[in-house]
Structure formats: structure tokens, C-alpha cells
Amino acid sequence: MHLEIRGAEKLSFREKQAVVLKEMGYNHEAIAKQMGVNTTTVATLLSRARAKGYEAVIIIPTSLGLFRDENEEEG
């Protein structure tokens, strides 16, 4: 699996940092600590990124076996 941030080219460097950390599962406090800013700044960065319309997409390879092949019979 990997994470793809669509529309990342519209984001500032700091917005990208905040978005990537958020999409990796970090909360605002952890993002703030990692970036060396306060949680209000994190909220502002994420709000600006959302307004610019980024989209996070998880790419799941079929080789993981999470999905049944449509051609397989149930059994």
C-alpha cells in the first residue's frame, strides 16, 4: 500500500508536511511537535490545505489478496 496526495502541487511546503503527517495518522499535537509549531498553526495549515482541495488516496495492490477475484466461484 502507499498513500498518494493528489493536488499536492497546490500546497505550500509546510501544508504538505502537515497533510502527510495527518494522513499517516498523527494527531494535531504530534504534528505540532514534529513540525516545531503549535497546534493552532497545524489547524491553520490543514484548513488551508483542505481549502486548496487536496485529496488523499490509498493505493492497495491486488497482490495483497484483500479482494476476491470476480471470476472466482464462491465456495
N, CA, C and O atoms as a Maestro MAE file, in Angstrom:
{
 s_m_m2io_version
 :::
 2.0.0
}

f_m_ct {
 s_m_title
 :::
 protein
 m_atom[300] {
  # First column is atom index #
  i_m_mmod_type
  r_m_x_coord
  r_m_y_coord
  r_m_z_coord
  i_m_residue_number
  s_m_chain_name
  s_m_pdb_residue_name
  s_m_pdb_atom_name
  i_m_atomic_number
  :::
  1 25 0.845 -1.186 0.000 1 A "MET " " N  " 7
  2 3 0.000 0.000 0.000 1 A "MET " " CA " 6
  3 2 0.884 1.240 0.000 1 A "MET " " C  " 6
  4 15 1.984 1.246 0.551 1 A "MET " " O  " 8
  5 25 0.383 2.262 -0.617 2 A "HIS " " N  " 7
  6 3 1.033 3.549 -0.473 2 A "HIS " " CA " 6
  7 2 -0.004 4.656 -0.548 2 A "HIS " " C  " 6
  8 15 -1.105 4.480 -1.070 2 A "HIS " " O  " 8
  9 25 0.383 5.795 -0.012 3 A "LEU " " N  " 7
  10 3 -0.500 6.943 0.060 3 A "LEU " " CA " 6
  11 2 -0.125 7.927 -1.041 3 A "LEU " " C  " 6
  12 15 1.048 8.248 -1.227 3 A "LEU " " O  " 8
  13 25 -1.120 8.395 -1.758 4 A "GLU " " N  " 7
  14 3 -0.906 9.392 -2.798 4 A "GLU " " CA " 6
  15 2 -1.690 10.636 -2.422 4 A "GLU " " C  " 6
  16 15 -2.878 10.563 -2.111 4 A "GLU " " O  " 8
  17 25 -1.016 11.783 -2.453 5 A "ILE " " N  " 7
  18 3 -1.678 13.059 -2.185 5 A "ILE " " CA " 6
  19 2 -1.904 13.749 -3.522 5 A "ILE " " C  " 6
  20 15 -0.969 14.272 -4.128 5 A "ILE " " O  " 8
  21 25 -3.134 13.745 -3.969 6 A "ARG " " N  " 7
  22 3 -3.465 14.401 -5.233 6 A "ARG " " CA " 6
  23 2 -3.733 15.879 -4.970 6 A "ARG " " C  " 6
  24 15 -4.396 16.241 -3.998 6 A "ARG " " O  " 8
  25 25 -3.209 16.719 -5.846 7 A "GLY " " N  " 7
  26 3 -3.342 18.159 -5.667 7 A "GLY " " CA " 6
  27 2 -2.252 18.740 -4.783 7 A "GLY " " C  " 6
  28 15 -2.321 19.906 -4.394 7 A "GLY " " O  " 8
  29 25 -1.237 17.928 -4.458 8 A "ALA " " N  " 7
  30 3 -0.155 18.390 -3.581 8 A "ALA " " CA " 6
  31 2 0.608 19.566 -4.173 8 A "ALA " " C  " 6
  32 15 1.190 20.367 -3.441 8 A "ALA " " O  " 8
  33 25 0.607 19.670 -5.499 9 A "GLU " " N  " 7
  34 3 1.334 20.771 -6.139 9 A "GLU " " CA " 6
  35 2 0.733 22.130 -5.791 9 A "GLU " " C  " 6
  36 15 1.384 23.160 -5.962 9 A "GLU " " O  " 8
  37 25 -0.507 22.133 -5.303 10 A "LYS " " N  " 7
  38 3 -1.166 23.387 -4.920 10 A "LYS " " CA " 6
  39 2 -0.786 23.827 -3.506 10 A "LYS " " C  " 6
  40 15 -1.031 24.969 -3.119 10 A "LYS " " O  " 8
  41 25 -0.187 22.913 -2.738 11 A "LEU " " N  " 7
  42 3 0.085 23.170 -1.330 11 A "LEU " " CA " 6
  43 2 1.474 23.753 -1.112 11 A "LEU " " C  " 6
  44 15 2.407 23.475 -1.865 11 A "LEU " " O  " 8
  45 25 1.592 24.567 -0.065 12 A "SER " " N  " 7
  46 3 2.908 25.061 0.333 12 A "SER " " CA " 6
  47 2 3.685 23.905 0.962 12 A "SER " " C  " 6
  48 15 3.116 22.864 1.290 12 A "SER " " O  " 8
  49 25 4.995 24.106 1.125 13 A "PHE " " N  " 7
  50 3 5.824 23.076 1.739 13 A "PHE " " CA " 6
  51 2 5.304 22.687 3.124 13 A "PHE " " C  " 6
  52 15 5.204 21.501 3.436 13 A "PHE " " O  " 8
  53 25 4.973 23.678 3.953 14 A "ARG " " N  " 7
  54 3 4.502 23.405 5.323 14 A "ARG " " CA " 6
  55 2 3.128 22.728 5.309 14 A "ARG " " C  " 6
  56 15 2.867 21.849 6.131 14 A "ARG " " O  " 8
  57 25 2.256 23.124 4.391 15 A "GLU " " N  " 7
  58 3 0.956 22.463 4.262 15 A "GLU " " CA " 6
  59 2 1.151 21.000 3.895 15 A "GLU " " C  " 6
  60 15 0.478 20.129 4.447 15 A "GLU " " O  " 8
  61 25 2.071 20.716 2.966 16 A "LYS " " N  " 7
  62 3 2.356 19.330 2.590 16 A "LYS " " CA " 6
  63 2 2.849 18.529 3.781 16 A "LYS " " C  " 6
  64 15 2.427 17.392 3.989 16 A "LYS " " O  " 8
  65 25 3.742 19.124 4.563 17 A "GLN " " N  " 7
  66 3 4.243 18.431 5.749 17 A "GLN " " CA " 6
  67 2 3.093 18.054 6.678 17 A "GLN " " C  " 6
  68 15 2.990 16.910 7.119 17 A "GLN " " O  " 8
  69 25 2.245 19.009 6.966 18 A "ALA " " N  " 7
  70 3 1.125 18.771 7.878 18 A "ALA " " CA " 6
  71 2 0.168 17.721 7.328 18 A "ALA " " C  " 6
  72 15 -0.290 16.846 8.062 18 A "ALA " " O  " 8
  73 25 -0.132 17.811 6.038 19 A "VAL " " N  " 7
  74 3 -1.053 16.857 5.410 19 A "VAL " " CA " 6
  75 2 -0.487 15.437 5.448 19 A "VAL " " C  " 6
  76 15 -1.197 14.492 5.794 19 A "VAL " " O  " 8
  77 25 0.781 15.291 5.095 20 A "VAL " " N  " 7
  78 3 1.382 13.958 5.090 20 A "VAL " " CA " 6
  79 2 1.350 13.350 6.488 20 A "VAL " " C  " 6
  80 15 1.000 12.181 6.649 20 A "VAL " " O  " 8
  81 25 1.712 14.133 7.492 21 A "LEU " " N  " 7
  82 3 1.685 13.621 8.857 21 A "LEU " " CA " 6
  83 2 0.259 13.261 9.288 21 A "LEU " " C  " 6
  84 15 0.042 12.238 9.937 21 A "LEU " " O  " 8
  85 25 -0.707 14.106 8.924 22 A "LYS " " N  " 7
  86 3 -2.112 13.825 9.258 22 A "LYS " " CA " 6
  87 2 -2.567 12.528 8.602 22 A "LYS " " C  " 6
  88 15 -3.188 11.684 9.249 22 A "LYS " " O  " 8
  89 25 -2.261 12.371 7.332 23 A "GLU " " N  " 7
  90 3 -2.703 11.187 6.600 23 A "GLU " " CA " 6
  91 2 -1.967 9.924 7.048 23 A "GLU " " C  " 6
  92 15 -2.426 8.811 6.789 23 A "GLU " " O  " 8
  93 25 -0.832 10.095 7.715 24 A "MET " " N  " 7
  94 3 -0.113 8.959 8.296 24 A "MET " " CA " 6
  95 2 -0.690 8.579 9.659 24 A "MET " " C  " 6
  96 15 -0.264 7.599 10.270 24 A "MET " " O  " 8
  97 25 -1.667 9.365 10.132 25 A "GLY " " N  " 7
  98 3 -2.350 9.026 11.374 25 A "GLY " " CA " 6
  99 2 -1.948 9.828 12.594 25 A "GLY " " C  " 6
  100 15 -2.423 9.547 13.695 25 A "GLY " " O  " 8
  101 25 -1.089 10.814 12.430 26 A "TYR " " N  " 7
  102 3 -0.674 11.641 13.562 26 A "TYR " " CA " 6
  103 2 -1.792 12.608 13.947 26 A "TYR " " C  " 6
  104 15 -2.513 13.108 13.084 26 A "TYR " " O  " 8
  105 25 -1.931 12.868 15.251 27 A "ASN " " N  " 7
  106 3 -2.910 13.857 15.695 27 A "ASN " " CA " 6
  107 2 -2.271 15.241 15.674 27 A "ASN " " C  " 6
  108 15 -1.071 15.370 15.432 27 A "ASN " " O  " 8
  109 25 -3.071 16.272 15.926 28 A "HIS " " N  " 7
  110 3 -2.584 17.646 15.849 28 A "HIS " " CA " 6
  111 2 -1.393 17.890 16.779 28 A "HIS " " C  " 6
  112 15 -0.444 18.584 16.413 28 A "HIS " " O  " 8
  113 25 -1.449 17.316 17.980 29 A "GLU " " N  " 7
  114 3 -0.368 17.525 18.942 29 A "GLU " " CA " 6
  115 2 0.941 16.921 18.433 29 A "GLU " " C  " 6
  116 15 1.999 17.542 18.541 29 A "GLU " " O  " 8
  117 25 0.869 15.721 17.883 30 A "ALA " " N  " 7
  118 3 2.064 15.050 17.371 30 A "ALA " " CA " 6
  119 2 2.616 15.780 16.141 30 A "ALA " " C  " 6
  120 15 3.830 15.896 15.975 30 A "ALA " " O  " 8
  121 25 1.726 16.265 15.291 31 A "ILE " " N  " 7
  122 3 2.152 17.026 14.112 31 A "ILE " " CA " 6
  123 2 2.859 18.300 14.564 31 A "ILE " " C  " 6
  124 15 3.917 18.648 14.039 31 A "ILE " " O  " 8
  125 25 2.280 18.986 15.528 32 A "ALA " " N  " 7
  126 3 2.871 20.222 16.040 32 A "ALA " " CA " 6
  127 2 4.268 19.972 16.589 32 A "ALA " " C  " 6
  128 15 5.195 20.735 16.316 32 A "ALA " " O  " 8
  129 25 4.415 18.914 17.354 33 A "LYS " " N  " 7
  130 3 5.720 18.581 17.932 33 A "LYS " " CA " 6
  131 2 6.727 18.274 16.824 33 A "LYS " " C  " 6
  132 15 7.860 18.754 16.860 33 A "LYS " " O  " 8
  133 25 6.319 17.483 15.852 34 A "GLN " " N  " 7
  134 3 7.204 17.103 14.744 34 A "GLN " " CA " 6
  135 2 7.647 18.316 13.930 34 A "GLN " " C  " 6
  136 15 8.802 18.408 13.513 34 A "GLN " " O  " 8
  137 25 6.716 19.248 13.710 35 A "MET " " N  " 7
  138 3 6.998 20.417 12.878 35 A "MET " " CA " 6
  139 2 7.581 21.589 13.667 35 A "MET " " C  " 6
  140 15 8.059 22.554 13.071 35 A "MET " " O  " 8
  141 25 7.547 21.517 14.995 36 A "GLY " " N  " 7
  142 3 8.072 22.606 15.815 36 A "GLY " " CA " 6
  143 2 7.180 23.838 15.828 36 A "GLY " " C  " 6
  144 15 7.663 24.969 15.896 36 A "GLY " " O  " 8
  145 25 5.861 23.604 15.761 37 A "VAL " " N  " 7
  146 3 4.883 24.698 15.785 37 A "VAL " " CA " 6
  147 2 3.824 24.367 16.829 37 A "VAL " " C  " 6
  148 15 3.873 23.301 17.443 37 A "VAL " " O  " 8
  149 25 2.868 25.269 17.035 38 A "ASN " " N  " 7
  150 3 1.796 24.957 17.979 38 A "ASN " " CA " 6
  151 2 0.602 24.338 17.246 38 A "ASN " " C  " 6
  152 15 0.548 24.346 16.016 38 A "ASN " " O  " 8
  153 25 -0.343 23.807 18.005 39 A "THR " " N  " 7
  154 3 -1.482 23.105 17.404 39 A "THR " " CA " 6
  155 2 -2.393 24.041 16.610 39 A "THR " " C  " 6
  156 15 -3.055 23.607 15.668 39 A "THR " " O  " 8
  157 25 -2.430 25.313 16.982 40 A "THR " " N  " 7
  158 3 -3.222 26.278 16.222 40 A "THR " " CA " 6
  159 2 -2.658 26.436 14.818 40 A "THR " " C  " 6
  160 15 -3.411 26.540 13.849 40 A "THR " " O  " 8
  161 25 -1.343 26.453 14.710 41 A "THR " " N  " 7
  162 3 -0.693 26.550 13.403 41 A "THR " " CA " 6
  163 2 -0.993 25.312 12.570 41 A "THR " " C  " 6
  164 15 -1.245 25.415 11.369 41 A "THR " " O  " 8
  165 25 -0.968 24.152 13.196 42 A "VAL " " N  " 7
  166 3 -1.294 22.902 12.496 42 A "VAL " " CA " 6
  167 2 -2.714 22.980 11.953 42 A "VAL " " C  " 6
  168 15 -2.951 22.664 10.787 42 A "VAL " " O  " 8
  169 25 -3.649 23.394 12.781 43 A "ALA " " N  " 7
  170 3 -5.043 23.511 12.343 43 A "ALA " " CA " 6
  171 2 -5.171 24.472 11.171 43 A "ALA " " C  " 6
  172 15 -5.924 24.211 10.233 43 A "ALA " " O  " 8
  173 25 -4.439 25.584 11.216 44 A "THR " " N  " 7
  174 3 -4.465 26.556 10.122 44 A "THR " " CA " 6
  175 2 -3.901 25.954 8.845 44 A "THR " " C  " 6
  176 15 -4.493 26.106 7.777 44 A "THR " " O  " 8
  177 25 -2.757 25.267 8.943 45 A "LEU " " N  " 7
  178 3 -2.145 24.640 7.768 45 A "LEU " " CA " 6
  179 2 -3.077 23.621 7.131 45 A "LEU " " C  " 6
  180 15 -3.230 23.589 5.910 45 A "LEU " " O  " 8
  181 25 -3.701 22.786 7.960 46 A "LEU " " N  " 7
  182 3 -4.611 21.766 7.441 46 A "LEU " " CA " 6
  183 2 -5.867 22.384 6.841 46 A "LEU " " C  " 6
  184 15 -6.384 21.895 5.837 46 A "LEU " " O  " 8
  185 25 -6.354 23.450 7.449 47 A "SER " " N  " 7
  186 3 -7.529 24.147 6.918 47 A "SER " " CA " 6
  187 2 -7.223 24.757 5.552 47 A "SER " " C  " 6
  188 15 -8.031 24.666 4.628 47 A "SER " " O  " 8
  189 25 -6.056 25.375 5.433 48 A "ARG " " N  " 7
  190 3 -5.656 25.963 4.147 48 A "ARG " " CA " 6
  191 2 -5.493 24.877 3.084 48 A "ARG " " C  " 6
  192 15 -5.878 25.065 1.930 48 A "ARG " " O  " 8
  193 25 -4.917 23.737 3.485 49 A "ALA " " N  " 7
  194 3 -4.724 22.626 2.539 49 A "ALA " " CA " 6
  195 2 -6.070 22.092 2.056 49 A "ALA " " C  " 6
  196 15 -6.243 21.820 0.868 49 A "ALA " " O  " 8
  197 25 -7.026 21.943 2.981 50 A "ARG " " N  " 7
  198 3 -8.367 21.472 2.587 50 A "ARG " " CA " 6
  199 2 -9.023 22.450 1.625 50 A "ARG " " C  " 6
  200 15 -9.676 22.041 0.665 50 A "ARG " " O  " 8
  201 25 -8.848 23.746 1.881 51 A "ALA " " N  " 7
  202 3 -9.442 24.768 1.020 51 A "ALA " " CA " 6
  203 2 -8.856 24.718 -0.391 51 A "ALA " " C  " 6
  204 15 -9.520 25.098 -1.355 51 A "ALA " " O  " 8
  205 25 -7.615 24.250 -0.509 52 A "LYS " " N  " 7
  206 3 -6.971 24.143 -1.816 52 A "LYS " " CA " 6
  207 2 -7.355 22.845 -2.528 52 A "LYS " " C  " 6
  208 15 -6.996 22.638 -3.688 52 A "LYS " " O  " 8
  209 25 -8.083 21.975 -1.832 53 A "GLY " " N  " 7
  210 3 -8.663 20.805 -2.475 53 A "GLY " " CA " 6
  211 2 -7.762 19.606 -2.675 53 A "GLY " " C  " 6
  212 15 -7.901 18.896 -3.671 53 A "GLY " " O  " 8
  213 25 -6.829 19.356 -1.743 54 A "TYR " " N  " 7
  214 3 -6.028 18.144 -1.881 54 A "TYR " " CA " 6
  215 2 -6.899 16.918 -1.632 54 A "TYR " " C  " 6
  216 15 -7.965 17.018 -1.024 54 A "TYR " " O  " 8
  217 25 -6.447 15.785 -2.095 55 A "GLU " " N  " 7
  218 3 -7.190 14.534 -1.905 55 A "GLU " " CA " 6
  219 2 -6.171 13.436 -1.583 55 A "GLU " " C  " 6
  220 15 -5.205 13.241 -2.320 55 A "GLU " " O  " 8
  221 25 -6.395 12.732 -0.487 56 A "ALA " " N  " 7
  222 3 -5.528 11.619 -0.107 56 A "ALA " " CA " 6
  223 2 -6.143 10.327 -0.625 56 A "ALA " " C  " 6
  224 15 -7.322 10.052 -0.402 56 A "ALA " " O  " 8
  225 25 -5.331 9.538 -1.320 57 A "VAL " " N  " 7
  226 3 -5.800 8.284 -1.904 57 A "VAL " " CA " 6
  227 2 -4.849 7.183 -1.477 57 A "VAL " " C  " 6
  228 15 -3.633 7.320 -1.607 57 A "VAL " " O  " 8
  229 25 -5.401 6.093 -0.966 58 A "ILE " " N  " 7
  230 3 -4.589 4.934 -0.610 58 A "ILE " " CA " 6
  231 2 -4.628 3.964 -1.779 58 A "ILE " " C  " 6
  232 15 -5.703 3.562 -2.223 58 A "ILE " " O  " 8
  233 25 -3.462 3.589 -2.274 59 A "ILE " " N  " 7
  234 3 -3.341 2.645 -3.382 59 A "ILE " " CA " 6
  235 2 -3.065 1.267 -2.776 59 A "ILE " " C  " 6
  236 15 -2.042 1.059 -2.122 59 A "ILE " " O  " 8
  237 25 -3.982 0.339 -2.999 60 A "ILE " " N  " 7
  238 3 -3.862 -1.013 -2.455 60 A "ILE " " CA " 6
  239 2 -3.620 -1.980 -3.602 60 A "ILE " " C  " 6
  240 15 -4.499 -2.175 -4.442 60 A "ILE " " O  " 8
  241 25 -2.431 -2.595 -3.650 61 A "PRO " " N  " 7
  242 3 -2.165 -3.543 -4.738 61 A "PRO " " CA " 6
  243 2 -3.021 -4.800 -4.593 61 A "PRO " " C  " 6
  244 15 -3.290 -5.252 -3.480 61 A "PRO " " O  " 8
  245 25 -3.437 -5.346 -5.702 62 A "THR " " N  " 7
  246 3 -4.259 -6.558 -5.671 62 A "THR " " CA " 6
  247 2 -3.470 -7.744 -5.129 62 A "THR " " C  " 6
  248 15 -4.069 -8.716 -4.669 62 A "THR " " O  " 8
  249 25 -2.151 -7.686 -5.172 63 A "SER " " N  " 7
  250 3 -1.326 -8.792 -4.683 63 A "SER " " CA " 6
  251 2 -1.471 -9.022 -3.184 63 A "SER " " C  " 6
  252 15 -1.025 -10.052 -2.678 63 A "SER " " O  " 8
  253 25 -2.082 -8.090 -2.467 64 A "LEU " " N  " 7
  254 3 -2.295 -8.284 -1.030 64 A "LEU " " CA " 6
  255 2 -3.389 -9.304 -0.750 64 A "LEU " " C  " 6
  256 15 -3.496 -9.807 0.369 64 A "LEU " " O  " 8
  257 25 -4.195 -9.611 -1.745 65 A "GLY " " N  " 7
  258 3 -5.252 -10.602 -1.575 65 A "GLY " " CA " 6
  259 2 -6.424 -10.120 -0.741 65 A "GLY " " C  " 6
  260 15 -7.135 -10.933 -0.151 65 A "GLY " " O  " 8
  261 25 -6.636 -8.839 -0.682 66 A "LEU " " N  " 7
  262 3 -7.743 -8.300 0.113 66 A "LEU " " CA " 6
  263 2 -9.088 -8.414 -0.583 66 A "LEU " " C  " 6
  264 15 -10.142 -8.360 0.051 66 A "LEU " " O  " 8
  265 25 -9.034 -8.573 -1.891 67 A "PHE " " N  " 7
  266 3 -10.280 -8.608 -2.662 67 A "PHE " " CA " 6
  267 2 -10.366 -9.906 -3.436 67 A "PHE " " C  " 6
  268 15 -9.371 -10.398 -3.967 67 A "PHE " " O  " 8
  269 25 -11.567 -10.454 -3.493 68 A "ARG " " N  " 7
  270 3 -11.805 -11.694 -4.215 68 A "ARG " " CA " 6
  271 2 -11.885 -11.390 -5.706 68 A "ARG " " C  " 6
  272 15 -12.510 -10.411 -6.112 68 A "ARG " " O  " 8
  273 25 -11.257 -12.223 -6.512 69 A "ASP " " N  " 7
  274 3 -11.307 -12.077 -7.962 69 A "ASP " " CA " 6
  275 2 -12.751 -12.299 -8.416 69 A "ASP " " C  " 6
  276 15 -13.388 -13.264 -7.995 69 A "ASP " " O  " 8
  277 25 -13.265 -11.427 -9.258 70 A "GLU " " N  " 7
  278 3 -14.647 -11.535 -9.745 70 A "GLU " " CA " 6
  279 2 -14.904 -12.829 -10.463 70 A "GLU " " C  " 6
  280 15 -16.042 -13.297 -10.495 70 A "GLU " " O  " 8
  281 25 -13.870 -13.432 -11.048 71 A "ASN " " N  " 7
  282 3 -14.031 -14.668 -11.813 71 A "ASN " " CA " 6
  283 2 -14.000 -15.918 -10.942 71 A "ASN " " C  " 6
  284 15 -14.302 -17.014 -11.415 71 A "ASN " " O  " 8
  285 25 -13.632 -15.754 -9.657 72 A "GLU " " N  " 7
  286 3 -13.597 -16.909 -8.765 72 A "GLU " " CA " 6
  287 2 -15.006 -17.285 -8.343 72 A "GLU " " C  " 6
  288 15 -15.862 -16.418 -8.168 72 A "GLU " " O  " 8
  289 25 -15.242 -18.566 -8.184 73 A "GLU " " N  " 7
  290 3 -16.541 -19.024 -7.696 73 A "GLU " " CA " 6
  291 2 -16.521 -18.996 -6.192 73 A "GLU " " C  " 6
  292 15 -15.493 -19.251 -5.565 73 A "GLU " " O  " 8
  293 25 -17.675 -18.683 -5.611 74 A "GLU " " N  " 7
  294 3 -17.774 -18.712 -4.148 74 A "GLU " " CA " 6
  295 2 -17.772 -20.152 -3.717 74 A "GLU " " C  " 6
  296 15 -18.327 -21.022 -4.387 74 A "GLU " " O  " 8
  297 25 -17.132 -20.395 -2.573 75 A "GLY " " N  " 7
  298 3 -17.113 -21.780 -2.154 75 A "GLY " " CA " 6
  299 2 -16.688 -21.854 -0.787 75 A "GLY " " C  " 6
  300 15 -16.600 -22.947 -0.227 75 A "GLY " " O  " 8
  :::
 }
 m_bond[299] {
  # First column is bond index #
  i_m_from
  i_m_to
  i_m_order
  :::
  1 1 2 1
  2 2 3 1
  3 3 4 2
  4 3 5 1
  5 5 6 1
  6 6 7 1
  7 7 8 2
  8 7 9 1
  9 9 10 1
  10 10 11 1
  11 11 12 2
  12 11 13 1
  13 13 14 1
  14 14 15 1
  15 15 16 2
  16 15 17 1
  17 17 18 1
  18 18 19 1
  19 19 20 2
  20 19 21 1
  21 21 22 1
  22 22 23 1
  23 23 24 2
  24 23 25 1
  25 25 26 1
  26 26 27 1
  27 27 28 2
  28 27 29 1
  29 29 30 1
  30 30 31 1
  31 31 32 2
  32 31 33 1
  33 33 34 1
  34 34 35 1
  35 35 36 2
  36 35 37 1
  37 37 38 1
  38 38 39 1
  39 39 40 2
  40 39 41 1
  41 41 42 1
  42 42 43 1
  43 43 44 2
  44 43 45 1
  45 45 46 1
  46 46 47 1
  47 47 48 2
  48 47 49 1
  49 49 50 1
  50 50 51 1
  51 51 52 2
  52 51 53 1
  53 53 54 1
  54 54 55 1
  55 55 56 2
  56 55 57 1
  57 57 58 1
  58 58 59 1
  59 59 60 2
  60 59 61 1
  61 61 62 1
  62 62 63 1
  63 63 64 2
  64 63 65 1
  65 65 66 1
  66 66 67 1
  67 67 68 2
  68 67 69 1
  69 69 70 1
  70 70 71 1
  71 71 72 2
  72 71 73 1
  73 73 74 1
  74 74 75 1
  75 75 76 2
  76 75 77 1
  77 77 78 1
  78 78 79 1
  79 79 80 2
  80 79 81 1
  81 81 82 1
  82 82 83 1
  83 83 84 2
  84 83 85 1
  85 85 86 1
  86 86 87 1
  87 87 88 2
  88 87 89 1
  89 89 90 1
  90 90 91 1
  91 91 92 2
  92 91 93 1
  93 93 94 1
  94 94 95 1
  95 95 96 2
  96 95 97 1
  97 97 98 1
  98 98 99 1
  99 99 100 2
  100 99 101 1
  101 101 102 1
  102 102 103 1
  103 103 104 2
  104 103 105 1
  105 105 106 1
  106 106 107 1
  107 107 108 2
  108 107 109 1
  109 109 110 1
  110 110 111 1
  111 111 112 2
  112 111 113 1
  113 113 114 1
  114 114 115 1
  115 115 116 2
  116 115 117 1
  117 117 118 1
  118 118 119 1
  119 119 120 2
  120 119 121 1
  121 121 122 1
  122 122 123 1
  123 123 124 2
  124 123 125 1
  125 125 126 1
  126 126 127 1
  127 127 128 2
  128 127 129 1
  129 129 130 1
  130 130 131 1
  131 131 132 2
  132 131 133 1
  133 133 134 1
  134 134 135 1
  135 135 136 2
  136 135 137 1
  137 137 138 1
  138 138 139 1
  139 139 140 2
  140 139 141 1
  141 141 142 1
  142 142 143 1
  143 143 144 2
  144 143 145 1
  145 145 146 1
  146 146 147 1
  147 147 148 2
  148 147 149 1
  149 149 150 1
  150 150 151 1
  151 151 152 2
  152 151 153 1
  153 153 154 1
  154 154 155 1
  155 155 156 2
  156 155 157 1
  157 157 158 1
  158 158 159 1
  159 159 160 2
  160 159 161 1
  161 161 162 1
  162 162 163 1
  163 163 164 2
  164 163 165 1
  165 165 166 1
  166 166 167 1
  167 167 168 2
  168 167 169 1
  169 169 170 1
  170 170 171 1
  171 171 172 2
  172 171 173 1
  173 173 174 1
  174 174 175 1
  175 175 176 2
  176 175 177 1
  177 177 178 1
  178 178 179 1
  179 179 180 2
  180 179 181 1
  181 181 182 1
  182 182 183 1
  183 183 184 2
  184 183 185 1
  185 185 186 1
  186 186 187 1
  187 187 188 2
  188 187 189 1
  189 189 190 1
  190 190 191 1
  191 191 192 2
  192 191 193 1
  193 193 194 1
  194 194 195 1
  195 195 196 2
  196 195 197 1
  197 197 198 1
  198 198 199 1
  199 199 200 2
  200 199 201 1
  201 201 202 1
  202 202 203 1
  203 203 204 2
  204 203 205 1
  205 205 206 1
  206 206 207 1
  207 207 208 2
  208 207 209 1
  209 209 210 1
  210 210 211 1
  211 211 212 2
  212 211 213 1
  213 213 214 1
  214 214 215 1
  215 215 216 2
  216 215 217 1
  217 217 218 1
  218 218 219 1
  219 219 220 2
  220 219 221 1
  221 221 222 1
  222 222 223 1
  223 223 224 2
  224 223 225 1
  225 225 226 1
  226 226 227 1
  227 227 228 2
  228 227 229 1
  229 229 230 1
  230 230 231 1
  231 231 232 2
  232 231 233 1
  233 233 234 1
  234 234 235 1
  235 235 236 2
  236 235 237 1
  237 237 238 1
  238 238 239 1
  239 239 240 2
  240 239 241 1
  241 241 242 1
  242 242 243 1
  243 243 244 2
  244 243 245 1
  245 245 246 1
  246 246 247 1
  247 247 248 2
  248 247 249 1
  249 249 250 1
  250 250 251 1
  251 251 252 2
  252 251 253 1
  253 253 254 1
  254 254 255 1
  255 255 256 2
  256 255 257 1
  257 257 258 1
  258 258 259 1
  259 259 260 2
  260 259 261 1
  261 261 262 1
  262 262 263 1
  263 263 264 2
  264 263 265 1
  265 265 266 1
  266 266 267 1
  267 267 268 2
  268 267 269 1
  269 269 270 1
  270 270 271 1
  271 271 272 2
  272 271 273 1
  273 273 274 1
  274 274 275 1
  275 275 276 2
  276 275 277 1
  277 277 278 1
  278 278 279 1
  279 279 280 2
  280 279 281 1
  281 281 282 1
  282 282 283 1
  283 283 284 2
  284 283 285 1
  285 285 286 1
  286 286 287 1
  287 287 288 2
  288 287 289 1
  289 289 290 1
  290 290 291 1
  291 291 292 2
  292 291 293 1
  293 293 294 1
  294 294 295 1
  295 295 296 2
  296 295 297 1
  297 297 298 1
  298 298 299 1
  299 299 300 2
  :::
 }
}
